Structure formats: C-alpha cells, structure tokens
Amino acid sequence: MFARSATNPAYGRLWWLNGSAETARPGGRRTPGQLIPAAPADLVAALGALDRKLYVVPSRKLIVVRMGQAAPDRDFDQQLWVRLAQAIA
C-alpha cells in the first residue's frame, strides 16, 4: 500500500508505517521494533504540527484523529493503543 523509505523503514511517502522491524526517530536515533508496539502492524499515521495525529488501520476499518494543541505525555501513542485494543476486544 505504501512504499517504505530505504533510509527509514517506518516512513513512506509522508506517512509513518507501523509494521517495521526498526524505526528511525527524529534526530537520527534508531530503535528496534514498531513505531507504536501496541498498535496493529498495518497502522499508518500522519503526525502533524501541534502534535495533531491521524491514524488509519485498514484491518479494523478504523480512523482515529487527535486534534490537540498541547503536547501529550511522551508515551501517548502507546497508551492510546493499549486502551483502544482493550475497548475493541
């Protein structure tokens, strides 16, 4: 669906891709594992200014939008998807 970048397997054509074995974070720091471990592997995300977020999960036919102006907690993405997984199950 989305072509992965050769330099960052978690990024493709302006979308962040969750199903990668490695993620390059801002500042060049690489971490093993998915962008958001608790989220489905087919999640794609648009991450914008003022920490606005758009998540699309085709396997769940799910779209989640965050329209925030203040920066959330550092592990916001992970905690959001832990809670969503519990609610969906």
C-alpha positions as CSV (number, residue, x, y, z in Angstrom):
1,M,0.0,0.0,0.0
2,F,2.8,2.5,1.0
3,A,6.4,2.3,-0.3
4,R,8.8,2.2,2.6
5,S,11.8,4.6,2.6
6,A,15.2,3.0,2.2
7,T,16.7,5.1,5.0
8,N,13.8,4.7,7.4
9,P,11.6,1.6,7.1
10,A,8.9,3.2,9.3
11,Y,8.3,6.1,6.9
12,G,6.8,6.1,3.4
13,R,5.5,8.9,1.2
14,L,4.6,11.3,4.1
15,W,3.0,8.5,6.2
16,W,4.5,6.8,9.2
17,L,4.2,3.0,8.8
18,N,3.9,0.8,11.9
19,G,4.8,-2.7,10.8
20,S,8.6,-2.3,10.6
21,A,11.3,-4.2,12.5
22,E,13.2,-0.9,13.1
23,T,12.2,2.8,13.4
24,A,14.3,5.9,12.8
25,R,13.2,8.6,15.2
26,P,13.7,12.4,14.8
27,G,17.4,13.2,15.4
28,G,18.6,10.1,13.6
29,R,18.1,7.8,16.7
30,R,17.1,4.2,15.6
31,T,15.1,1.9,17.8
32,P,14.2,-1.7,17.2
33,G,10.5,-2.6,16.8
34,Q,7.4,-0.9,15.5
35,L,6.6,2.8,15.7
36,I,3.8,2.0,18.2
37,P,4.1,-1.5,19.5
38,A,0.6,-1.7,20.9
39,A,-1.0,-0.6,17.6
40,P,-1.9,-3.0,14.7
41,A,1.0,-3.6,12.3
42,D,-0.9,-2.2,9.4
43,L,-1.4,1.2,11.1
44,V,-0.4,4.2,9.1
45,A,-0.1,7.6,10.7
46,A,0.1,11.3,9.7
47,L,1.9,13.2,12.5
48,G,1.5,16.9,12.2
49,A,2.1,20.3,13.8
50,L,1.0,20.9,17.4
51,D,1.1,17.1,17.9
52,R,-2.0,16.5,15.8
53,K,-2.3,12.9,14.7
54,L,-4.3,10.9,12.2
55,Y,-4.2,7.1,12.5
56,V,-5.6,4.7,9.9
57,V,-5.9,1.0,10.5
58,P,-7.3,-0.7,7.4
59,S,-7.7,-4.2,9.0
60,R,-10.0,-2.7,11.7
61,K,-11.7,-0.2,9.3
62,L,-10.7,2.4,11.9
63,I,-9.7,6.0,11.7
64,V,-8.6,7.9,14.9
65,V,-7.9,11.7,15.0
66,R,-6.2,13.7,17.7
67,M,-6.7,17.4,17.5
68,G,-4.5,18.6,20.3
69,Q,-2.6,21.8,20.8
70,A,-0.6,20.8,23.9
71,A,2.0,18.1,23.7
72,P,0.6,14.9,25.3
73,D,2.6,12.6,27.6
74,R,5.7,11.1,26.0
75,D,4.2,7.7,25.6
76,F,0.8,9.0,24.4
77,D,0.7,6.8,21.3
78,Q,1.5,3.6,23.1
79,Q,-1.0,4.2,25.9
80,L,-3.7,5.3,23.4
81,W,-3.4,2.0,21.5
82,V,-3.3,-0.1,24.7
83,R,-6.6,1.4,25.7
84,L,-8.1,1.2,22.2
85,A,-7.1,-2.5,22.0
86,Q,-8.9,-3.2,25.3
87,A,-12.0,-1.3,24.1
88,I,-12.1,-3.0,20.7
89,A,-11.7,-6.5,22.1
